[in-house]
């Protein structure tokens, strides 16, 4: 099912039912809104027709020492009382009354009710116990809100849910297809351009899913978002691809500039400096991607806003950064020629099978780590958004 929403700029937006109650934004004007709940059909109340007889319910009372009388709790009793009062049946001393609805006096007659029986008091020590029947009070069940750390631990085992496992395997297959295209040898120019377009489209699809995980988790959803068909190439592929790649370029730009300067000067590249700058850049990426995906696009990626967002809850943000650093490390090591050559030397007799196995393992681990990292970023927003210097709702 689909929820339809019309933005204030006139753009009509379609969203899956799972996005109900979650923050979203218009991709045309950037308006931030909360996805409305799906409208439910209201049942029309029953009315009394002229000349219809209305009978009040009769309750059978039991005698002292005999079997307790049976009755049904009045409809809506626990709603009107909030479950704080015990239900007491009406006494048989008040027989049902019959009211006939006639003409213009129907509303007045309909409001009349049988006399209210006297309340049943507690037993007194000097008197015999009174016969009564009280329905058992239901246990009040209150759902305890999980902390950030509990939700973060649950994120590592998200695949235990069958629906999440299916979605995870689908994204793994798409990511492996993206990695397999890189092994295709050089072809004609037209074929190379076609393969490059396919790579960009698949990458945009995967990155769009990662951003959807952040938004769904930030909105309170514990399951992975459902994979939907692409309806708009600009909003579903191009925009997520640009946002994802530009945010990584922004945080890794200092490391790239230092590397370029060392190459131009002809000096030896100090990998420790590069890794330090890359780690610092990755540290601020969760705050940056939150501001871009939820806070209103690249226009909200101001440096002071990113820094204040990162230090709103330092320990929780540090945990999200460590998970992201693990995913980033897997991606870098999987494409490192030195690491790849070392792993290939383990089984040199079957290089093709070894390369295929390494690709599958590294691709699966990379997708798993990225999903956990995206969930950690979304949880950071869900639990600590009240401390942020900006609001998206």
N, C-alpha and C positions, 0 to 999 in steps of 0.2 A: 504494500500500500504506500501511497505517496501523500505528503503534506504539501499543500500549495500555499505560497506566501507571496504577497505583492509588496515590494519595497516602496518607500515614499517617492522614489524616482520613477516609478511606474514599471520597473522590471519584475516580471513574474518568475518566481523561483520555485523549483520542485526539489523536495528533499525526502529521503526515506523516513519511515515512521520511527526508526531508532534514533533519529536526531531530535525528537521532540524534547523540549525543555533545555536543549543545549545551546551554547552561544554560537553564533554564526555571523556572517557579514555578506553584504551585497558585493559581488565582484565588479559591478559597474561603477557605483558611486562610493563604495566603501562604508556604507551605513551598517552599524553594528546592531544586532537585534538578537532576541532569544526566540528560537523556533517554537511556534505555538503548538499546544497539544491538539491532537486530532479531535474535531467536533464530534460529539456523541448525540445521538437522537434521544430527545427527551420524550418520555411517555406522558401522554395527555392524561390529566386526572379524570377520574370517573365522577360524573355528576348524577344527581337524582332527578329522574323524570317526574312529571306531575302525576300524582296518584300512586306512586311506588311506595311499598311498605319497607321500612327499615327496622330490622330487629337487632337489639343489643345482644352481645354474647352472654350466654348463661354458663355459670361455673357451678359444678357440683361440689358441695362441701362434704368432707368426711367427718365421721364421729370420732370422738376421742378414743384412741386405742385401736381404731380400725385402719383399714388401708388408706394411705394418703390419696387424696383426690388427684386426678390428672387434669392438666390444662395446658394450653399453649401460651407462651409468652406473647404479649401484644406486639404487633408489628411496629418496629421502630423504637421499642422501649429503651434498648441499650444506646441508641443514638441520641435520644432526647435527654437521657440522664447521664450520658457520658460513662456508663458502666460503674458509677459510683454508688448506686442504690440497689438494694435487693428487691426483686419483684415479689409482691404480695398479691395473691389472688383475691378476687372479689368474693364477698360472702354470698351465700345462697339466700340470705334474708332480703336481698334486693333483687327481685325478679326482673326479667327483661321488660323493657317498655317498648310499645309499638307506637310509632309516629307515622302519621299519614301526611305526605307532602301534598299540599293543595295550593294552587294559584300563586299569588304574590307572596304569601307567607312561607314559601318553601325554605328560604334561607334562614328565617328565624326558627322554624321547626327543626331544621337540620342541625342547628347548633345546640339544641337541648340534649342533655345526656342523662343517664340514670344517676340517682343520688350516689355520692361518693361514700363508700363504707368507712366506718371508723378505723383508725390505724390500729394495728396490732402492736401492743406494748411488750416489753421484755417481761420475763417471769419475775415475780416477786417472791421473796423467801417464804412468806407466810401463806402463800396461796399455791394451789395446784398449778402445774404447768398448763398453759393454754395450748389447745390443738391448733397447729398451723403447719403450713408447708412452704418452705422457702427454697427457691431454686438455687443451685450452687453458683457461686460467683466465679465467672471465668477468670483465668489467670491473665494478668495484664502483661502483654508481651511488648517489650520495647526494643527496637533494633538499635544496637549499640554502634555508634559511628566509629569506624576504624581510623587509626592514626596513619600518618604518612608512612611510617616504617612498616606497619602491617600490610598496607596496600603495596608497598614496594616489594616486600617478600613474596606476596601473591603474584606479582608481575613476572617473577622468574619461572613460575609454573603455569603460565597462562594457557599453555597447550594441553592441559589436562581437560579442559572443556572441549567436547567434540567439535562444536562450531568453530572455536578458535583454532583448533588443530587443522581443520579443513582449510580455513582462510590462510593459515600460516604456510601450509604445503603449496597452495596456489601461488602465493607470493614467491616462495622459494623456486618454483618451476619457472616463473616469469624472470626472476633474477638470473637463473642458470642460462636461460635463453639469451639474456643480455650478455652474459659472460662468454657464451659460446660464439656469438657473432665476432668477438675479438680474435678468435682463432681462424677465421676464414681468411685464406690467402688473398693477396692483392688481385683484384679483377680489373675489368675495364672501368673507365671513369664513371659512366652512367650507373654501373652496378655498385661502385663504391659510394656514390652519392645516395643511392637507394638504401644501402646498408646503414649509412650514417643517419639518414632520416628514421629508419627503423629503430636504431639505437636510441635516438633522442625521444621517440615516442614511447618506447618501453621504459626508459629511464624516467620520463615524466609520469608514467603510470605508477611506477614503484614509489617515486618521491611523493606523489599525490596521496598514496596510501599511508605513507609515514606521517604526513601532516594531518591526515584524517585521524590517525591514532592519537595524536596530540590533542586535537579538538574534542574527540569523543571522550577521552580520559579526563580532560579538563572539565567537561560538562557533567561528569559523574558516572559515565558508563564504564563498566568493568570488563565488558567483552570487546573483542576487536570489531571495528566497523565492517559492515558487509561490503563486498565488492560489487559495485554496480556498473552498468553499461555506461560507456562514454557518450554523453549527450552534447557536450560542447567542447570542441578541441582547445579553445582558448582557456576556458576556466578549469577544465579537467586535466589538461596536459601541459599546455604552454606556461600558464601562470605558476603552477606548483614547481615546474622545472626551473623557471627563472628565479623564484624565491629561494629554492633549495640551494642552487648553485651559487647565487649571489651572496647568500649568507655565509657559505663556506669560504668564498673568495674574500669576503670582508674580514673574517677572523684570521685567515691564514695569510693575508697580504703582508704583514711584517716579516714572516718567515720567507716568503717568496722574494721580497725586496732584498733581504740580507743575502740570500743565496745568489741572486742576480749580481749584487755588488761584489761578492767574492769571486764569481766567475769572470766578471769584467776586469777585476784587478789581477787576476791570475793567481790569487792566493789559495791556499789549501782550505777546503770547506771544513769548518768545525761543526761536526754533526751534533755535538752537545748543545751548541747555541741554537741550531735549527730545531732540534727536538724541544728545547725549552720554549722557544717562541711558538711552536706549533701547539704545545700543551696549554700555554696561556690563551692562545686563540680558541682552542677547543673549550676551554673553561667558560668563555663568555658566549659560546654558541647557543646553549639552551635558553638563556635570557633573550638573545637576539631572535631566535626562531619563534619564541613565544610572542614577542612584540610584533613579528611579521605575520604569523599565522592567525593570531587571535586579536592582537592589539591594533590592527588597522593597516597592515602592509608595511612597505619599506619606509613610508613617511614617518612612522613612529620609532624608527631605529636610531634614536639619538644616543650618543655615547653615555651621557649622564644618566639617561633612563635605563640603559642596559646595565650599567654598573650598580645602580640602586636596586634593580630587580634581582641581580645576582646575589646581593648581600642582604636581601630581605629575610632569609632564613639560611644562614651560612652552612649549617651541618646538613640540612636536607639538600641544598644545592650542591654541596660537595659530593654527596652520594650519587646524585644524578650525573654529575660530571665524571665520576669514576666509571659508571656504567657506560657512558658515552665514549670515554677514553678507551675502554676495552673494545667497543665496537669499531672505533676508529683505528685502533692498533691491528685488529684482524684484517681490516680492509687494506691497510698499508702493507702488512707483512705478506698478504696473499699475492700482491703485485710486485713484491721485491724480487729482482732477479737472483740475488744471492741466496735468499731463503728458498726460492723455487728450485734452484740448482742443487742445493743441499738436500732437499727432500727427494728430488729425482734420483740422486745417487744411492738412495736406500734400495731401490729396486730397478737397477739399470736394464735388466733383461726385458722388462715390459714397460717401456717409457710411455706408450699411449695410454695404457690402463692406469698407470700411476698418475699421469697428468689429469685424466678424467676423474679419478678418485679424489685427488687434491682439489680439483675445481668444485666438485659436489660438496665436499666437506667444508671448504672455506666459504662457499656461497651460502650454505645452510647456516653455519655459525654466524656469518655476517648479518643475515636477515634476522636471525634470532636475537642477536645482541642489539641490533638497531630497533627492533620492536620493543624490547625491554627498556632501552634508552628513551624512546619516544613516550612510553607509558610513564617512565620516571619524570620526564619533563611535564607531561600533563598532570601528574599527581602533584607536582610542585605548585602548579597554578591552582589546582583544586583546593589544596589545604592552606595555602599561604597567599592567596590573591588579595586578601584584605590588607596585606602589608605592602602591596605593590604601589609604586608611584603613579600607576595608570589603571584605568578600569575599562573593561570591554563589555560590561553588562549594564 
